[in-house]
Amino acid sequence: MQTNTLKWLLLTILALIWGSSFILIKKGLVGLSPLQLGSLRIIFSALFLLIIGFKSITQIRSHQWKYIALTSLFGTFIPAFLFAIAQTQISSSVSSILNSLTPLNTLIIGAIAFGLTFKRAQVLGVIIGLIGTLLLIINGAMHHPNQNYWYTILVLIASICYATNVNLLKKYLSDVKPLSITTGNFLVMLVPALIVLFSTDFLDVAKDIEVQNSMIYIMILGIVGTGIANIIFFRLIQMSSPVFATSVTYLIPVVAFFWGLLDHETLTPIQCIGAFIILIGVYLSSKK
């Protein structure tokens, strides 16, 4: 398969997986706290990846482990908890929309901290995608006045974490296989996640049937939405640009909205227009 075709295929798969993550977080929060959800998500991912990729971590050289630790922190550990906390107050749809700011942050952080250059078409694509995102945000705020939008700051922080992560990966870990990076990340995070989980009342609430059902959603989120998705994402970063890879966050709200419709969330005509504008931005951001 040609590289250009493959990168679009990977982008589409990621959009479908990550676009489904927000509804899984929403379902997983039933009976569980954000700290419990975030830590369980990491633990399920770590156990899965250690089974399929433990041997691959031998390919990580000693001087690269500091970057593995940094990418695990910014790419998964912090955002896993921030999104869970945010979605106690804002809808899964709004959360996915705000995540679309990641490419813009990738451009800014890449230019300021990593000395990366970007083409005019990529910048234009990000701006157009951002306009579509703003349409979705404003329209969402109008239709959900009861939501606490201060919690959107947590999603914005998570977006900055993702942007930092993708630039670190591109600059320092481009020569490491995606499975090695992902397995190394979750090996680093496993013990801290266990500490967080058992510092809560998890052992008590885990006896509840409702909580056990929620854990099934989190297991799917951890294995597919985090573990497998990260492997695909790291591969996409290596074969394309940081901006194109993070442009997946423009497609995620489209998928998340359809899941929201099934869960009785609304999709307005303005949101449809915003989604179309976002797609234009994704196309332009892929230009070399």
C-alpha positions in Angstrom: 0.0 0.0 0.0 1.3 3.5 -0.9 2.4 5.7 2.0 -0.1 8.4 1.3 -3.0 5.9 1.2 -1.8 4.2 4.3 -1.5 7.3 6.3 -5.1 8.3 5.5 -6.3 4.8 6.4 -4.5 5.0 9.7 -6.0 8.4 10.3 -9.5 7.1 9.7 -9.0 4.1 12.0 -7.7 6.4 14.7 -10.7 8.7 14.3 -13.1 5.9 14.7 -11.3 4.5 17.8 -10.7 7.8 19.6 -14.0 9.2 18.5 -15.6 6.3 20.4 -13.4 6.8 23.5 -15.5 9.7 24.9 -18.7 7.8 25.1 -16.7 4.9 26.8 -15.4 7.4 29.4 -19.0 8.6 29.9 -20.2 5.0 30.5 -17.2 4.2 32.6 -17.9 7.0 35.0 -21.1 5.3 36.2 -20.2 4.3 39.7 -16.5 5.1 39.4 -14.5 8.2 40.2 -12.4 10.0 37.6 -9.2 8.8 39.4 -10.4 5.2 39.4 -11.4 5.4 35.7 -8.1 7.0 34.7 -6.0 4.5 36.6 -8.0 1.5 35.4 -7.7 2.7 31.8 -3.9 2.7 32.1 -3.7 -0.6 34.0 -5.8 -2.5 31.4 -3.7 -1.0 28.6 -0.5 -1.9 30.4 -1.4 -5.5 31.0 -2.5 -6.0 27.3 0.7 -4.4 26.0 3.0 -6.3 28.3 1.5 -9.5 27.0 1.9 -8.7 23.3 5.0 -6.4 23.4 7.2 -7.1 26.4 10.1 -8.4 24.2 10.0 -5.2 22.1 11.1 -3.0 25.0 14.7 -4.5 24.6 14.9 -2.3 21.4 14.7 0.8 23.5 18.2 2.1 24.2 19.1 3.3 27.7 19.4 7.0 26.8 15.8 6.9 25.3 14.1 5.9 28.4 13.9 9.5 29.7 11.9 10.3 26.5 9.7 7.2 27.0 8.9 8.4 30.5 8.2 12.0 29.3 5.9 10.7 26.5 4.1 8.4 28.9 3.4 11.4 31.2 2.3 13.9 28.5 0.7 11.4 26.1 -1.4 9.3 28.4 -1.0 9.6 32.2 -2.0 13.2 32.7 -4.7 13.4 29.9 -6.3 10.1 31.1 -7.2 11.8 34.4 -8.0 15.2 33.0 -10.5 13.9 30.5 -12.2 11.7 33.2 -12.5 14.7 35.6 -13.7 17.0 32.8 -16.5 14.7 31.7 -18.1 14.7 35.1 -19.2 18.2 34.2 -19.2 18.5 30.4 -20.6 16.2 27.7 -18.6 13.7 25.8 -19.3 15.7 22.6 -18.0 19.0 24.0 -14.9 17.2 25.3 -14.1 15.7 21.9 -14.6 19.1 20.3 -12.1 20.9 22.6 -9.6 18.1 21.9 -9.5 19.4 18.4 -7.2 22.2 19.6 -4.3 19.7 19.6 -3.0 20.4 16.1 -2.9 24.2 16.8 -1.0 23.5 20.0 1.3 21.1 18.1 2.2 23.9 15.7 2.8 26.4 18.4 4.8 24.1 20.7 6.7 22.6 17.7 7.8 26.0 16.4 8.7 27.5 19.8 10.2 24.6 21.7 11.4 22.1 19.0 12.4 24.3 16.1 10.1 22.5 13.7 8.9 24.2 10.5 5.5 23.9 8.9 4.1 24.7 5.4 1.7 27.5 4.8 -1.0 25.0 3.8 -0.7 23.2 7.1 -1.1 26.5 9.0 -4.1 27.4 6.9 -5.6 23.9 7.5 -5.2 24.3 11.2 -6.8 27.7 11.2 -9.8 26.5 9.1 -10.2 23.5 11.3 -10.1 25.7 14.4 -12.9 27.9 12.9 -15.0 24.7 12.5 -14.2 23.8 16.1 -15.2 27.2 17.4 -18.5 26.9 15.6 -19.1 23.6 17.4 -18.0 25.0 20.8 -20.2 28.1 20.6 -23.2 26.1 19.4 -22.7 23.5 22.0 -22.5 26.2 24.8 -25.8 27.7 23.5 -27.5 24.3 23.7 -26.0 23.1 27.0 -26.2 26.2 29.4 -26.3 23.9 32.4 -22.8 22.5 31.8 -19.8 23.9 33.9 -17.5 25.2 31.2 -14.7 25.9 33.6 -14.0 22.2 33.4 -13.1 22.7 29.7 -9.8 24.1 30.9 -8.8 20.6 31.9 -9.4 19.4 28.3 -7.3 22.4 27.0 -4.5 21.3 29.3 -4.8 17.8 28.0 -4.6 19.1 24.5 -1.3 20.9 25.3 0.0 17.6 26.8 -0.8 15.8 23.6 0.9 18.5 21.5 4.0 18.2 23.6 3.9 14.4 23.4 3.7 14.3 19.6 6.6 16.7 19.2 8.7 14.7 21.6 8.0 11.5 19.7 8.8 13.0 16.3 12.1 14.5 17.5 13.5 11.9 19.9 11.8 8.6 19.2 11.3 8.4 15.4 13.7 5.5 15.1 11.9 3.4 17.7 9.2 0.9 16.7 5.7 2.0 17.7 5.0 -1.2 19.7 8.3 -0.6 21.7 7.3 3.0 22.5 3.8 2.1 23.5 4.8 -0.9 25.7 7.6 1.2 27.3 5.2 4.0 28.0 2.7 1.7 29.9 5.5 -0.2 31.7 6.5 3.2 33.2 2.9 4.1 34.1 1.8 0.8 35.5 3.0 1.2 39.1 1.9 4.8 39.5 -1.6 3.9 38.1 -1.8 1.0 40.7 -0.9 3.4 43.5 -3.6 5.9 42.4 -6.2 3.2 42.1 -5.7 1.6 45.5 -5.5 5.0 47.2 -9.2 5.2 46.5 -12.1 3.1 47.7 -11.9 0.9 44.6 -11.9 -2.4 46.5 -15.2 -1.4 48.1 -17.1 -0.1 45.0 -15.8 -2.9 42.8 -18.3 -5.3 44.5 -21.1 -3.4 42.8 -22.6 -4.9 39.7 -23.0 -1.5 38.1 -19.3 -0.8 38.6 -18.4 -4.1 37.2 -20.3 -3.2 34.0 -18.5 0.1 33.9 -15.2 -1.7 34.1 -16.0 -3.6 30.9 -16.3 -0.2 29.1 -13.0 0.9 30.6 -11.3 -2.4 29.6 -12.4 -1.7 26.0 -11.2 1.9 26.3 -7.9 0.8 27.7 -7.0 -2.0 25.3 -8.5 -0.6 22.0 -8.8 3.1 22.7 -5.5 3.5 24.4 -3.1 0.6 23.8 -3.8 -0.3 20.1 -4.6 3.3 19.2 -1.3 4.5 20.5 0.6 2.0 18.4 -1.2 3.2 15.3 -0.7 6.8 16.3 3.0 6.5 16.8 3.3 4.8 13.4 1.4 7.7 11.9 3.7 10.3 13.4 6.7 8.5 12.1 5.4 8.2 8.5 3.8 11.7 8.3 4.1 15.1 10.1 3.1 16.0 13.7 0.4 18.3 12.3 -1.1 15.6 10.1 -1.0 13.0 12.9 -2.7 15.3 15.3 -5.3 16.4 12.7 -7.1 13.2 13.7 -8.5 15.3 16.6 -10.5 17.2 14.0 -12.2 14.0 12.9 -12.8 12.7 16.4 -15.8 15.0 17.2 -17.6 13.8 14.1 -17.5 10.2 15.3 -18.2 11.3 18.9 -21.3 13.2 17.8 -22.8 10.1 16.2 -22.2 8.1 19.3 -23.8 11.0 21.2 -26.9 10.8 19.0 -27.2 7.2 20.0 -26.9 8.2 23.6 -29.6 10.9 23.2 -27.2 13.9 22.7 -28.2 16.4 20.0 -26.6 17.3 16.7 -27.6 20.7 15.2 -27.3 21.9 11.6 -24.6 24.4 12.8 -22.6 21.5 14.2 -22.9 19.7 10.8 -21.5 22.8 9.1 -18.7 22.9 11.7 -17.9 19.3 11.1 -17.7 19.9 7.3 -15.3 22.8 7.8 -13.2 20.6 10.0 -12.8 18.1 7.2 -11.5 20.8 4.9 -9.0 21.7 7.6 -7.8 18.1 7.9 -7.3 17.9 4.1 -5.2 21.1 4.0 -3.1 20.1 7.1 -2.0 17.0 5.3 -0.4 18.9 2.5 3.4 18.7 2.3 
